[in-house]
Amino acid sequence: MKKKIAIEGMSCEHCVAHVKEALEGLGASGIEVSLEGGYAVCDTDKPDAELKSAIEDEGYDVTGIE
């Protein structure tokens, strides 16, 4: 299932890498992280709460998941 995650607090390519690694750690695939857009898109069947927790553990704020 494709999900778009709105993320605040990313300011550089290192932030993008941290978010991507967090999602890879949950087994997500097809991950695209947009620094300019402030979002990540991925294919995953994990619950939204688990995605939110993994990203927020990296120090970013998840403001929505569609």
Secondary structure as UniProt FT lines:
FT   STRAND          2..8
FT   HELIX           13..25
FT   TURN            26..27
FT   STRAND          29..34
FT   TURN            35..38
FT   STRAND          39..43
FT   HELIX           48..57
FT   TURN            58..59
FT   STRAND          61..65
//
